[in-house]
Amino acid sequence: MSKCETITLLGHFYNANEAQKFLKQNPVDLIFLDINMPNKSGIEMLQELKLQPYVIFTTAYAEFAIDSYGYNTVDYLLKPFEFDQFQIAVNKVEERIAQKKQDTFFFIKDGFKNIKIEFESVLFVRGSGNYLDIITVDGAYAPRMTFVDIVEKLNASLFIRVHQSYLVNIASIDKIENNHIHIDTHKIPISSRYKEMLFKRLDLC
């Protein structure tokens, strides 16, 4: 960390429980996280956090890379990695922090058009392979994008993943009933994998 002047180390922990206790009292912009830790895995720890900081995974387990991008993951560094790779990942975080302070919208490509969408207008996002359905108050869009693509565009403080195939705008939730979220006329499933994280984020547990 001493080589990287733009970040300040606030703490380091050898198990997820200790890290969670610290994060409850000390909001941070970025955490470096391993997959294999005592008590619970890095991904299990993220599922239990109410506030999602940016995450850079530093791990030897390549097989969890896809799962990690259900959260606010910026990069996935496989051990051993060089300092240049570390610095590039940190630079990405700094760019996102600066950008999110300014942006209230994002763009999607629809054929030859680039369409501007306001964050607050998005009700939810439904994924299907390399395509997405972005449902807004004004209509629906189906750009050729992956979940990783849309997670990078959306403001993580406004959206949360509730299912392998769904991201929802927290402010758009009308009610939660029988493991489903109701948004306007839409009924969205909540999977057991993401339920605890959702309830903690909404202070429902």
Secondary structure, DSSP 8 states (H G I E B T S, - for coil): -TT-TT-------SSHHHHHHHHHHS--SEEEE-SS-SSS-HHHHHHT-SS--EEEEEES-GGGHHHHTTSSEEEEEESS--HHHHHHHHHHHHHHHHHHTT-SEEEEEETTEEEEEEGGGEEEEEEETTEEEEEETTEEE--S--HHHHHHHS-TTTEEEEETTEEEEGGG--EEETTEEEETTEEEE--HHHHHHHHHHTT--
